[in-house]
Amino acid sequence: MSKILQLIKNEQGKTNVVIFLVIMVVLAFLLHPKTSPFADDYYNFKAETQLKKLYSSCSLVWAAGGQHNVSSANKNKKGAATECDLATAVLKPYNFLHDKNVDITIKDGSKSGFSATAKHKEGTEVIAIGADGKKVS
């Protein structure tokens, strides 16, 4: 600690401290989502991440046959889910945590034809995901 104080007392130490503080302020400005030039990328990435997590939850729904807490509109003759929807994906044991700042639309909830879109309220891009769980360009 005394070395730091001695360093600050001389001119070289003061210069280093000022340079360090300036670098920290610039980094904070660039990394904060509200002021960053990369804000759109940040919000679009959050929307894409939500879609991938939704796909993982839907994969659990399809694998389990949706036997848990499935709405009556989403049941086939055996009582299993034929499609994944948001209402089912958020239930236990599927545990999809829906970020309310991301608007998600499932166009096709079936395993073979799954497609969904998402857009963050602060983002600029509508992200789409296909049946393979990957982003559709």
Backbone torsions as a table, in degrees:
resi	resn	phi	psi	omega
1	MET	NA	-39.4	-178.8
2	SER	-66.4	-30.8	177.2
3	LYS	-65.4	-37.8	178.9
4	ILE	-65.0	-43.9	179.7
5	LEU	-63.9	-40.1	178.3
6	GLN	-64.9	-38.8	179.8
7	LEU	-65.1	-39.3	-179.0
8	ILE	-70.0	-31.1	-177.6
9	LYS	-67.3	-30.8	179.8
10	ASN	-91.9	166.1	-175.6
11	GLU	-63.0	-39.2	179.5
12	GLN	-61.1	-41.8	-179.7
13	GLY	-65.7	-40.1	179.1
14	LYS	-64.0	-40.7	178.7
15	THR	-63.5	-44.1	179.5
16	ASN	-63.5	-40.5	179.4
17	VAL	-64.7	-43.8	179.7
18	VAL	-63.3	-44.7	178.7
19	ILE	-61.2	-44.0	178.7
20	PHE	-60.0	-45.4	-179.5
21	LEU	-64.8	-40.1	178.4
22	VAL	-63.3	-43.5	178.4
23	ILE	-61.9	-41.9	179.9
24	MET	-64.1	-41.1	179.2
25	VAL	-65.3	-43.6	179.2
26	VAL	-63.1	-44.3	178.1
27	LEU	-63.0	-42.8	178.8
28	ALA	-60.7	-41.6	178.8
29	PHE	-62.9	-44.4	-177.4
30	LEU	-71.3	-31.9	-175.4
31	LEU	-89.4	-17.8	-179.0
32	HIS	-74.6	129.5	-174.5
33	PRO	-59.2	-30.8	-176.9
34	LYS	-76.4	-27.8	-176.6
35	THR	-111.9	-8.8	-175.0
36	SER	-72.6	142.8	172.7
37	PRO	-69.9	-9.0	180.0
38	PHE	-101.7	14.8	-175.3
39	ALA	-58.8	-43.4	-179.8
40	ASP	-60.7	-43.4	178.5
41	ASP	-61.1	-40.3	179.8
42	TYR	-61.1	-50.0	-178.1
43	TYR	-69.4	-37.7	177.1
44	ASN	-65.9	-36.4	176.7
45	PHE	-65.1	-39.0	177.8
46	LYS	-62.7	-39.6	178.4
47	ALA	-65.4	-42.3	178.5
48	GLU	-64.2	-40.4	178.5
49	THR	-62.9	-40.5	177.6
50	GLN	-61.0	-41.0	178.8
51	LEU	-64.5	-40.8	179.6
52	LYS	-66.2	-38.3	176.8
53	LYS	-67.6	-37.7	176.3
54	LEU	-62.2	-43.6	179.0
55	TYR	-60.6	-41.3	177.9
56	SER	-62.0	-43.3	178.3
57	SER	-65.2	-40.6	178.5
58	CYS	-65.6	-34.8	176.3
59	SER	-60.9	-38.0	176.2
60	LEU	-67.4	-38.1	177.3
61	VAL	-62.0	-47.1	-178.6
62	TRP	-66.4	-40.5	-178.5
63	ALA	-65.8	-38.2	-178.8
64	ALA	-83.7	-6.2	-176.3
65	GLY	73.2	10.9	177.2
66	GLY	63.4	31.3	-175.4
67	GLN	-68.8	-16.2	-173.5
68	HIS	-96.5	121.6	168.2
69	ASN	47.6	47.1	-176.1
70	VAL	-91.9	137.6	177.9
71	SER	-65.6	150.5	-175.6
72	SER	-64.4	-25.8	179.4
73	ALA	-72.9	-14.0	-174.9
74	ASN	-114.1	30.7	-179.2
75	LYS	-115.8	145.0	170.8
76	ASN	-96.9	-167.3	-175.5
77	LYS	-61.3	-30.0	-178.1
78	LYS	-86.9	-3.4	-179.1
79	GLY	88.0	9.7	-179.5
80	ALA	-100.7	153.8	179.4
81	ALA	-71.5	133.7	175.3
82	THR	-95.1	-20.5	-179.8
83	GLU	-139.1	158.0	176.6
84	CYS	-99.3	134.5	173.0
85	ASP	-132.3	168.6	-177.4
86	LEU	-61.3	-39.2	-178.6
87	ALA	-61.3	-35.1	178.6
88	THR	-80.7	-40.4	-175.2
89	ALA	-63.6	-29.0	-178.3
90	VAL	-81.7	-11.5	-178.9
91	LEU	-77.0	160.2	171.4
92	LYS	-73.9	140.7	8.0
93	PRO	-95.2	12.2	-174.7
94	TYR	-82.2	-35.3	167.0
95	ASN	56.4	42.8	173.8
96	PHE	-76.9	124.6	178.4
97	LEU	-97.5	103.6	-175.6
98	HIS	-82.5	119.0	174.2
99	ASP	-76.0	119.1	-175.2
100	LYS	-67.4	-12.4	176.3
101	ASN	-84.4	-4.0	179.7
102	VAL	-113.7	120.2	176.8
103	ASP	-86.9	119.7	-177.4
104	ILE	-115.2	135.8	174.9
105	THR	-127.5	121.5	174.6
106	ILE	-93.3	114.8	-179.1
107	LYS	-83.1	-40.8	177.7
108	ASP	-138.6	117.3	-176.8
109	GLY	-94.4	4.4	-179.9
110	SER	-76.8	155.4	-178.3
111	LYS	-63.4	-43.2	-175.4
112	SER	-77.7	-25.9	-176.5
113	GLY	-121.1	21.6	-174.2
114	PHE	-53.4	132.3	172.1
115	SER	-152.5	138.6	180.0
116	ALA	-149.3	157.4	176.6
117	THR	-128.2	155.8	177.2
118	ALA	-147.3	146.6	175.2
119	LYS	-143.6	126.4	175.3
120	HIS	-75.1	143.1	-178.0
121	LYS	-61.1	-26.9	178.7
122	GLU	-96.8	-9.2	-176.8
123	GLY	-84.0	173.3	-177.9
124	THR	-113.7	-10.2	-171.0
125	GLU	-118.7	141.1	171.1
126	VAL	-93.0	119.2	-177.3
127	ILE	-96.0	136.2	178.2
128	ALA	-119.9	147.4	179.0
129	ILE	-131.2	145.0	-176.7
130	GLY	-107.3	-170.4	-175.8
131	ALA	-66.0	-19.1	178.1
132	ASP	-89.3	-0.4	179.0
133	GLY	82.4	10.4	-178.4
134	LYS	-111.0	155.6	-179.6
135	LYS	-62.5	135.5	177.9
136	VAL	-98.1	128.2	-178.3
137	SER	-79.2	NA	NA
